[in-house]
Amino acid sequence: MRSRFPSVLSAGFLRDRLIAPLGALIGIALTGMVTALLCGDAGATMLLVAPMGASAVLVFAVPASPLAQPWPVIGGNVISALVGVAVVHALPGSGLAAPLAVGGAILAMALTRSLHPPGGAAALTAVIGGAPVLGAGYAFAFVPVGVNAVIIALVGVAFHRLSGHSYPHRAPTLAAPRAADLAAEDIDRALAEFGDTLDIDRDDVERLVRRAEHHAATRRAA
């Protein structure tokens, strides 16, 4: 019987879901420690920024997601923070600053292929962070935001190497033979017709289809 509360994640092993919190724990702990060593308690506006918690969820729980790769983690957070700082300096005290910062961050991330959901929070943090963020100016996007993001990404690389995952993610070589009646262009057309953006790499979509195709052929032969 299917559970009333199915997992949000459609794939992955239980082991991976159990060790993801450990990765996030290590990542956030090291982020705070390294930032403190680099900047000193008095030298940084904040040692940790809240969006790093969301970045850690993506990096350690769904490392195959295009949104969790190192460039989106680093570029998405830094670019979004820059947008947020620019907006708050242009519209200080305006009620439009927060929505413009988040909307502008999404646009900037889309244009730079660095879409990363916590980037929206980084932009918002720049707006609502108050005097410490205003005092730091554009440097806020690099310290602490950029430093935090780089550390999370580097810990992700090391952690997933030890846990046996590919990060940065690369789709493995297809093990199943290609069927003659299904070409790569067919998958591309299907994705284009689907309409919605999927949180999965195109090569992983093809790999999944090919494996399903392989199992269907095996079942029919049996």
VMD Tcl script that draws the C-alpha trace (Angstrom):
set ca {
  {0.00 0.00 0.00}
  {1.32 3.45 -0.88}
  {2.02 5.71 2.07}
  {-0.37 8.57 2.83}
  {2.70 10.72 3.19}
  {4.91 9.84 0.23}
  {8.42 11.24 0.04}
  {8.82 14.50 -1.86}
  {11.90 12.93 -3.46}
  {11.06 10.42 -6.18}
  {14.36 8.55 -6.06}
  {17.34 7.90 -3.82}
  {18.19 5.39 -1.15}
  {17.28 5.57 2.53}
  {20.99 5.68 3.40}
  {21.39 8.89 1.41}
  {18.47 10.52 3.19}
  {19.90 9.55 6.56}
  {23.40 10.92 5.93}
  {22.24 14.18 4.30}
  {21.65 15.80 7.72}
  {25.22 14.87 8.71}
  {26.53 16.62 5.61}
  {24.50 19.73 6.37}
  {25.69 19.69 9.99}
  {29.33 19.52 8.92}
  {28.84 22.08 6.16}
  {27.18 24.73 8.32}
  {29.57 24.14 11.24}
  {32.65 24.50 9.03}
  {31.15 27.52 7.29}
  {30.82 29.37 10.59}
  {34.26 28.29 11.82}
  {36.15 29.11 8.62}
  {34.39 32.44 8.17}
  {35.27 33.36 11.74}
  {38.92 32.45 11.15}
  {39.08 34.42 7.90}
  {37.22 37.50 9.04}
  {37.40 37.54 12.81}
  {34.34 38.06 14.97}
  {34.53 41.81 14.58}
  {35.57 41.83 10.95}
  {32.48 40.34 9.36}
  {29.00 41.79 9.32}
  {27.63 38.32 10.03}
  {29.53 35.07 10.17}
  {26.62 33.11 8.71}
  {23.67 34.19 6.59}
  {20.34 32.37 6.77}
  {20.17 31.38 3.06}
  {23.09 29.00 3.65}
  {20.72 26.72 5.54}
  {18.61 26.32 2.41}
  {21.73 25.94 0.26}
  {22.87 23.12 2.56}
  {19.55 21.31 2.08}
  {20.04 21.34 -1.68}
  {23.76 20.48 -1.69}
  {23.55 17.61 0.78}
  {20.03 16.23 0.23}
  {19.63 16.57 -3.56}
  {23.18 16.82 -4.96}
  {22.04 15.79 -8.46}
  {19.70 18.78 -8.76}
  {20.78 21.44 -11.28}
  {19.86 24.00 -8.59}
  {22.40 22.49 -6.17}
  {25.53 22.58 -8.34}
  {28.53 24.70 -7.30}
  {27.93 27.54 -9.78}
  {24.29 28.07 -8.73}
  {25.27 27.80 -5.05}
  {28.05 30.38 -5.33}
  {26.89 32.50 -8.25}
  {23.23 32.45 -7.29}
  {23.86 33.62 -3.74}
  {26.46 36.26 -4.62}
  {24.60 37.69 -7.63}
  {21.33 37.81 -5.69}
  {22.98 39.54 -2.75}
  {24.45 42.12 -5.13}
  {20.98 42.74 -6.57}
  {19.54 43.11 -3.08}
  {22.21 45.59 -2.01}
  {21.74 47.61 -5.21}
  {17.98 47.80 -4.68}
  {18.17 48.79 -1.02}
  {20.67 51.54 -1.85}
  {18.49 52.80 -4.69}
  {15.23 52.62 -2.71}
  {16.09 52.96 0.99}
  {13.09 52.48 3.23}
  {10.75 51.71 0.32}
  {8.15 48.98 0.60}
  {8.99 48.05 -2.97}
  {12.60 47.20 -2.13}
  {11.93 43.63 -0.97}
  {9.76 42.48 -3.92}
  {12.04 44.22 -6.43}
  {15.12 42.61 -4.88}
  {13.67 39.10 -5.04}
  {12.25 39.58 -8.54}
  {15.49 41.11 -9.76}
  {17.49 38.29 -8.21}
  {15.42 35.68 -10.04}
  {15.94 37.51 -13.33}
  {19.69 37.88 -12.73}
  {20.08 34.22 -11.80}
  {18.08 33.12 -14.83}
  {20.24 35.21 -17.16}
  {23.47 33.89 -15.63}
  {22.28 30.26 -15.45}
  {22.80 30.29 -11.70}
  {19.23 29.70 -10.51}
  {19.36 28.78 -6.84}
  {16.27 29.19 -4.62}
  {18.22 30.44 -1.56}
  {19.39 33.30 -3.77}
  {15.97 34.87 -3.28}
  {16.57 34.78 0.46}
  {20.04 36.28 -0.01}
  {18.51 39.22 -1.89}
  {15.85 39.62 0.79}
  {18.46 39.47 3.55}
  {20.29 42.37 1.91}
  {17.08 44.41 2.08}
  {15.94 43.58 5.60}
  {19.39 43.15 7.18}
  {19.38 46.69 8.53}
  {22.33 48.88 9.45}
  {25.02 46.14 9.43}
  {24.25 45.22 5.82}
  {23.89 48.85 4.75}
  {27.22 49.61 6.36}
  {28.93 46.76 4.56}
  {27.54 47.83 1.19}
  {28.37 45.66 -1.79}
  {31.04 43.87 0.24}
  {28.17 42.05 1.98}
  {27.69 39.97 -1.18}
  {31.24 38.64 -0.88}
  {31.76 38.57 2.90}
  {29.93 36.79 4.37}
  {27.63 35.61 1.52}
  {30.30 34.62 -1.02}
  {32.62 33.10 1.56}
  {29.74 31.10 3.05}
  {28.64 29.82 -0.36}
  {32.16 28.77 -1.42}
  {32.65 26.82 1.80}
  {29.28 25.05 1.47}
  {30.14 24.06 -2.12}
  {33.63 22.83 -1.20}
  {32.34 20.81 1.75}
  {29.72 19.38 -0.61}
  {32.42 18.22 -3.03}
  {34.41 16.54 -0.25}
  {31.38 15.05 1.50}
  {29.87 13.52 -1.63}
  {33.21 12.14 -2.74}
  {33.34 10.24 0.55}
  {29.68 9.21 0.37}
  {30.02 7.94 -3.20}
  {28.02 10.56 -5.07}
  {28.91 12.60 -8.11}
  {29.21 16.26 -7.10}
  {29.42 18.40 -9.14}
  {26.87 16.07 -10.68}
  {27.65 14.23 -13.89}
  {25.14 11.78 -15.30}
  {26.70 8.27 -15.40}
  {27.23 6.52 -18.70}
  {24.07 4.81 -19.87}
  {24.21 1.11 -19.05}
  {21.16 0.09 -21.06}
  {21.36 -0.20 -24.85}
  {19.52 2.45 -26.84}
  {16.34 1.30 -28.52}
  {16.21 1.89 -32.23}
  {12.79 3.56 -32.07}
  {13.66 6.19 -29.46}
  {16.17 8.88 -30.40}
  {17.68 11.58 -28.23}
  {15.73 14.15 -30.24}
  {12.50 12.48 -29.12}
  {13.42 13.11 -25.49}
  {14.28 16.73 -26.27}
  {10.94 17.23 -28.01}
  {9.07 15.63 -25.12}
  {10.81 17.93 -22.65}
  {9.99 20.96 -24.80}
  {6.33 19.92 -25.00}
  {6.14 19.24 -21.26}
  {6.19 22.99 -20.64}
  {7.14 23.04 -16.97}
  {10.73 23.35 -15.75}
  {11.94 20.13 -14.14}
  {14.39 19.98 -11.26}
  {16.44 17.29 -13.00}
  {19.27 17.42 -15.50}
  {18.41 16.60 -19.12}
  {20.98 13.77 -19.22}
  {19.44 12.26 -16.10}
  {16.02 12.36 -17.78}
  {17.44 10.41 -20.73}
  {19.20 7.95 -18.43}
  {15.94 7.34 -16.53}
  {13.98 6.81 -19.75}
  {16.62 4.43 -21.11}
  {16.66 2.39 -17.92}
  {12.85 2.17 -17.89}
  {13.00 1.13 -21.55}
  {15.58 -1.55 -20.69}
  {13.48 -2.96 -17.84}
  {10.35 -2.97 -20.02}
  {12.20 -4.92 -22.72}
  {13.51 -7.38 -20.11}
  {10.02 -7.88 -18.69}
  {8.52 -8.47 -22.14}
  {11.23 -10.98 -22.99}
  {10.53 -12.89 -19.78}
}
mol new
graphics top color blue
foreach p $ca { graphics top sphere $p radius 0.5 }
foreach p [lrange $ca 0 end-1] q [lrange $ca 1 end] { graphics top cylinder $p $q radius 0.2 }
display resetview
